[in-house]
């Protein structure tokens, strides 16, 4: 199917952005992957070279992998729900509690599908790319139409652009698809997008080389650049084997399945930069130093010798190895046939430099904060305090991660599950009717400051209450307790609702009144049985 002018413009934009990416970023990514993630190197760059042969030190590799793992565990831990749908700010009191009950089933289904999907297989791959600067994770319905699935997309296969608002919604993904799949889905016996007459050359290529993987542009762009809730135009255009491209698919979608998230973003580019890029010069320098140090250590252990060709000892054929007997003319100490060559290198200095570089790299990957504490176990409060320090060091990077990764993942998953009938469509994540509250350790660290401020205020007011009775009347202890429970995300099953508290108070009052009545009746009966009568005391006038 020929391209319209609009689709030709999209194809031209995809090709231009691809050139810009390859010119400005691809070489830097290749260098970083070479030393920090050799398994991520492109086959056309590595060729037949062994994957890890050039690596002399693993600090950069372990740093990148550890950073990605810690960020994933600190934001979306597998052992607990890491976000919940919560009533928006318009719900108060009993209405809020009723809304929480309505959202309980949706929350259970949401994280059932997260935990039964392939999220924890694909997210770590995308998070390693995020550690270098930019990660991409696709969320989409399962092929059987039930549940969700995820796919990490490598940056070298795609490019993207921002909306005017800065939100990443212009996606240009260059996929490699087997020719037989393209033929089966879009050929004459499929949708018919590939015409047997006008696209005969491309059709012959598909039929003659069914095992070849051909490039196809998968393009997703908003229909309105200004409206954040606009729908999306989704097209697929051939990228090779056809003159000018063939339109395979053109449809409208409710959501953009691609989630692009960046650690930090320079003002001149849409691509991100992260700890992996920051640490690259030190990682490469450390790799070079460690290589020299290993050679020097080998020389120190085996030694280097000089030998005199005296007719008996032949330095060209001698082999220095444990247990070897070397024929010599003389063993005279003053004039030896074979003697060690002094080395001016210092193993201690090299080791000091290596340790210094490793410490610098670990700090760039935040491993000094992420690493587990030595010695005694941390209390729950100490864990939150440590998470608070990590969040402070991450700074705006964590806020960007929430906006570009966590929130879109939740919103798009909810939309997919609503379309499948798993979640009620009346739930609207507009942050007025329904909000999202994150529960991971890094998210709780953000709320810890608000909790501490509230506790400090209550403590100060309590101190004033001893001197001023009016101060004691200011805090509403019941509301304070509920606010702290909300900030720390205490399970609602262990908290009495306002209605339950009111009922308990009424029960206590009723029991107290009954007990008081019984006590008064008992005293009256006791007086009658003893014959006690109140004396008749005459008044002042008799």
C-alpha positions, 0 to 999 in steps of 0.5 A: 500500500503506497504512503500518504503524505502524512506517513511519508513525513513520519518516515522522513522524520524517523530516518532523520532522527536515526541519523542524529542518534547514530552520529551523536550517541551510538559510538558513546553507547558502544564504548560504555557497553564494551566495558560495562555491559559486554553482553549488550554489544552489537554483533556488527561491532564485536564480530567474532571477538570473545565477549569478555576477553578485553575485560581486566576489571569487573567493577564497571560491570558489577556497578552497572548491574547492581545499580539497575537491580537496586533501583528496580528493587527500590521502586518495584519490589517483587515481594510486595505491591509497590503501588496502589490505587487510592481515592483522590483528594475530593474524598474525605472521611467515610466517603474515602473509606468506602472508596478504598473498599471499592478500589481493593479488588482493582488493586488485587487484580492489578498486582496479580497481573504484574506478578504473573506477567514477564515484568521481572524478566524484561524490566531489569534489561530496560533498567540497565539501559536506564543506568546508562541514560535511557531505558525503554519498556513496552507494555501491551496485552498478551497475544491471547487477549488476557493479561499483560506482557512487557518487552525491553527495547534496546536503544540502538534499534529505536529513536524518539522525540518529545512533545512540546510539553517534554513528554516522550510520545513520538516513538520510531522503533525499527524492528527486525521481523522474519520475512515469513511473518510479514508475508503471512500477516500483510501479504495477499493472503493476510491483510493485503497491505502488500500488493501483488502487482505494485509491490511485487519486488518486495513480495518476491523478497519475502517469498524467496528469503522467508528466514531473513529478518527485515527492518520495519518501522513501527511508528507511534505518535500523538494525534494532537501534540497539545492535548495530553489525553489525545489518542495515538496514530500507529503505523508500520512501514517497511524500511528495506527491500522496497522503494520509498516504503510500503504501508503495512498498518495504519490504525488509531490507539488509545495509549502509547505502549512505549515507556521511555524513561531517562536518568537525566537529560541534557538540554540539547538532546532528548536522550538521557545520561546516567551513572554508566556514562558518568563512570565510563572514563574511570571504568576504562582507565581502571581497566587499563591500569588493572591490565598493566598491574596484572602483567606486573604481578606476573613479572613480580611472581615469575621474575625476569632474568638475564643469561650469559651465553657461555657455551654451556647455558643457552638463553635462547632455549632455556625454559624457566619453570618449577623443578627445571634444572638449567645447565650452567658453566658457573654458579659463582655469586660474583659472576653468575650465568643467570641472574634476576633483572631488577624491576622498578615497578611498585605493586603497592602503588598500583593497588592503591590506585586501583582501590581509589578508582574502584571507590570512585566508580562505586560512588558514581553508581551509588553503591556506597548507599545501596550496599547492605550495612555491615554488622548488626541488622538495621531496624525498620526506621533505619532502613527508611532513613537509609532510603531517605538518604538515597532518595536525596542523593538521587534528587530529581532523577527519582522524580523523573523516574516516577513521572516517566516510568512508574506512573505511565506503567501503572496507568497503561496497565490499568487501561489495558486491564479495563479494556479486558474487563478485569478492572471497572472502567469507572476508575479514572486515574485523573488524580482527582477521582483516583490517585496512585500511591507508591509503596516502595522503600524509595517512595516511603522515604519521600513521605518520611519527611512529612511523617517526621514533621507531623510527629515533631509538631505533636511532640511540641504541642504536647509540651505546651499543653502542660502550660496552656490548656488551649494547646492541648485542645488543638491536635485531633489525635484520631485524625493524626493517627489516621494521617500517620497510618496513611503516610506509612501505608499501614494495612487498612485491615488492622485499622478501625474505620470511623464507623467502627470507632463510633460504634465502639465508643457507643458500646463503651458508653452504654456499658459504662451507663449500665455498670453505673446503674447496677452499682447505684441499684446495688447500694440502694438494695444494700441500705434497705436490707440493713434497715438503714433509714436516713434520719429526719433532720428538722429544719430551722423552724422545726 
